[in-house]
């Protein structure tokens, strides 16, 4: 298993989030907060990028917000990932989400 600070490729992130890589590339054009590192024409995502993308996915697919709605929510800071007075709560949420992603990955590995 990769360490928490490891970079993930677009294919790995797409698999974890259960979306197509093209969706991630589209979200990158729509949400200025999504900034993967680009080297030699490849995208690399850090853990905080994956968490942000998962929140975007949830806003779109679970909360049924429009892209404009998600943009407004992210821009307002209403659902910011790290707010100084809520840092511990956000860290717990991120840890729980990462555990969920790990479980999904393990289930997929067993299936294959």
ABEGO torsion letter per residue (X at the ends): XBBAABBBBAAAAAAAAGBBAAAAAAAAAABAABBBBBBGGBBBBBAAAAAAAAAAAAAAAAAGBBAAAAAAAAAAGAABABBAAAAAAAAAAAAAAAAAAAAAAAAAAAAX
